[in-house]
Structure formats: C-alpha cells, structure tokens
C-alpha cells in the first residue's frame, strides 16, 4: 500500500543537525495520520507521499520547514521575583504568552544578579536539519482517526 491521504504511516526516523549530531531518533517506530493534519512537518509529509513499506526518505529541512527562524524578540529578561518559584535553574521551562496571546514555552537560559533570561524559541529554531526516515507500515486510517485528525492505538494517541 502506498502512502496517500488518510493513511496511517508508521516509520522509524532520525533527526540530525547540520554538524551531523543526532538530535532525536525513534526508539520505537512512530505513527502519524497522513493528509495535511499538521501531525508532521509538511515538507516531510510531501516527501513521504506515494512511498511504501521499506522506502527511505532523506530530506534537508531549512528552518522555515522545521522549527522556524530564531526570533530575538522571544528572548526576554525578567526579574527573578516575577517567577512562581524561588528555586530557579537554567533549563527550567515556563509557559507564557506572546503579544498575540498565543502560548509560548519559555526556557531559562541564564540567571544573574536577580535577573532571569528566558528564550521562547524552540531549541532547534534557526537550524538546518536532516530528517531521515524508513517507512515500516502503511494502513488505511479508521473513520474515527480521520474525524479526530490523529492516530489511535499503538504508536499513536490514546484516550
């Protein structure tokens, strides 16, 4: 069976940065619903369309195709007193809102003299990435999966 609209694709994958370091890889195969449901990067979905079990894709993702460009405006300096805990550490994450009211996940990148630097960029924003995947299974999606716009069961979403 070929990957097409409303098929469930199971694959193993690896994501590397431009230096060749592995950023993420699947320990177990992962599944997603194919067909423009924003369950995977659109460029990757494009490349996988029409592929079958055993096929491999290797794609270079520019920042715009992955986690976006690095946005300096998402880096802010806040007083330590503005945080809900006094036990602040670099790497901690907090949810906040951007100027449009969208939820942004901020990561503490520095703490000094009562000031805390938070960065709302994804850790891999601005990076060119290499995505490599091997298709391990393809099946038709159930009516419920299409209605919910994601995979149910093994490798997917559970209610």
C-alpha positions as CSV (number, residue, x, y, z in Angstrom):
1,X,0.0,0.0,0.0
2,X,1.3,3.5,-0.9
3,X,1.2,6.5,1.5
4,X,-1.8,8.6,0.5
5,X,-4.4,10.9,2.1
6,X,-5.9,9.4,5.2
7,X,-3.4,6.6,5.6
8,X,-1.6,5.8,8.9
9,X,2.1,5.8,8.4
10,X,4.5,4.1,10.8
11,X,8.2,4.9,10.5
12,X,11.5,5.0,12.3
13,X,13.3,8.3,12.0
14,X,16.4,10.2,12.9
15,X,16.8,14.0,13.1
16,X,20.3,15.5,12.8
17,X,21.7,19.0,12.9
18,X,24.0,20.4,10.3
19,X,27.0,19.2,12.2
20,X,25.7,15.6,11.9
21,X,24.8,15.3,15.6
22,X,21.7,13.2,16.3
23,X,19.1,15.4,18.0
24,X,16.3,12.9,18.1
25,X,15.6,9.4,16.9
26,X,12.8,6.9,17.3
27,X,13.5,4.1,19.8
28,X,10.2,2.5,18.7
29,X,8.5,3.2,15.3
30,X,6.1,6.2,15.4
31,X,2.8,6.6,13.6
32,X,1.1,9.6,12.2
33,X,-2.1,10.3,10.1
34,X,-1.0,11.4,6.6
35,X,-3.1,14.1,4.8
36,X,-2.2,17.6,5.9
37,X,-3.3,17.3,9.6
38,X,-0.2,19.0,10.9
39,X,1.0,15.8,12.6
40,X,4.4,16.0,10.9
41,X,6.4,18.7,9.1
42,X,4.6,19.4,5.8
43,X,7.9,19.0,3.8
44,X,8.4,15.5,5.3
45,X,4.8,14.6,4.5
46,X,5.3,15.8,0.9
47,X,8.4,13.5,0.5
48,X,6.6,10.5,2.1
49,X,3.6,10.8,-0.2
50,X,3.4,7.8,-2.5
51,X,6.1,5.8,-0.7
52,X,5.6,2.2,0.5
53,X,6.9,0.0,3.3
54,X,10.7,-0.3,3.2
55,X,11.2,3.1,1.4
56,X,13.6,5.6,2.9
57,X,13.5,9.4,2.6
58,X,16.3,11.7,3.5
59,X,15.4,15.4,3.5
60,X,17.2,18.6,4.4
61,X,14.8,20.9,6.3
62,X,15.5,24.6,6.2
63,X,14.5,26.5,9.4
64,X,11.2,27.6,7.7
65,X,10.4,23.9,7.1
66,X,11.2,22.8,10.6
67,X,11.2,24.9,13.8
68,X,11.3,28.4,12.2
69,X,13.9,31.1,12.2
70,X,15.5,32.2,15.5
71,X,13.5,35.2,16.8
72,X,15.4,37.6,19.0
73,X,12.2,39.1,20.3
74,X,11.4,35.9,22.0
75,X,14.4,36.4,24.3
76,X,13.4,38.4,27.4
77,X,15.0,39.5,30.7
78,X,12.7,39.3,33.7
79,X,13.2,39.9,37.4
80,X,13.5,36.7,39.4
81,X,10.6,37.9,41.6
82,X,8.3,37.5,38.6
83,X,8.5,33.7,38.7
84,X,6.3,31.4,40.8
85,X,9.2,29.7,42.5
86,X,12.4,30.9,44.1
87,X,14.3,27.7,43.1
88,X,15.1,28.8,39.6
89,X,17.6,26.8,37.4
90,X,18.9,27.1,33.9
91,X,16.9,24.8,31.7
92,X,13.6,25.2,33.6
93,X,10.6,25.9,31.4
94,X,7.5,28.1,31.9
95,X,4.5,28.9,29.8
96,X,3.9,32.5,28.8
97,X,2.0,34.4,26.1
98,X,3.3,36.3,23.2
99,X,1.9,39.7,22.1
100,X,-0.9,37.8,20.1
101,X,-1.9,35.9,23.2
102,X,-0.5,32.6,21.9
103,X,1.0,30.2,24.4
104,X,4.8,30.1,24.2
105,X,7.1,27.7,26.1
106,X,10.0,29.8,27.6
107,X,13.2,28.2,28.7
108,X,15.5,29.8,31.3
109,X,18.9,30.3,29.6
110,X,20.7,32.4,32.2
111,X,20.3,33.7,35.8
112,X,22.4,36.5,37.1
113,X,22.0,39.3,39.7
114,X,18.3,38.7,40.3
115,X,17.6,38.8,36.5
116,X,16.4,35.8,34.5
117,X,16.9,35.4,30.8
118,X,14.1,33.4,29.1
119,X,14.0,32.2,25.5
120,X,10.7,31.4,23.7
121,X,12.4,29.9,20.7
122,X,12.4,26.2,20.1
123,X,15.9,24.9,21.0
124,X,16.4,24.0,17.3
125,X,15.0,27.2,15.8
126,X,17.2,28.6,13.1
127,X,18.8,25.2,12.5
128,X,19.0,23.4,9.2
129,X,18.1,19.8,9.9
130,X,18.5,16.4,8.2
131,X,15.4,14.2,8.6
132,X,15.9,10.5,7.6
133,X,13.0,8.0,7.9
134,X,12.2,4.5,6.9
135,X,8.6,3.5,6.4
136,X,7.8,0.4,8.4
137,X,4.0,0.2,7.9
138,X,1.1,1.8,6.0
139,X,-2.6,1.2,6.5
140,X,-5.9,2.9,5.9
141,X,-7.0,5.2,8.7
142,X,-10.2,4.4,10.6
143,X,-13.2,6.7,10.3
144,X,-12.6,7.8,13.9
145,X,-8.9,8.6,13.3
146,X,-9.8,10.8,10.3
147,X,-12.5,12.5,12.4
148,X,-10.1,13.1,15.3
149,X,-7.2,14.0,12.8
150,X,-4.7,11.7,14.6
151,X,-3.7,8.1,15.0
152,X,-5.3,6.0,17.8
153,X,-3.7,2.9,19.4
154,X,-0.1,1.6,19.3
155,X,2.4,4.3,18.3
156,X,-0.3,7.0,18.3
157,X,-2.7,8.8,20.6
158,X,-4.6,7.1,23.4
159,X,-7.8,8.5,25.0
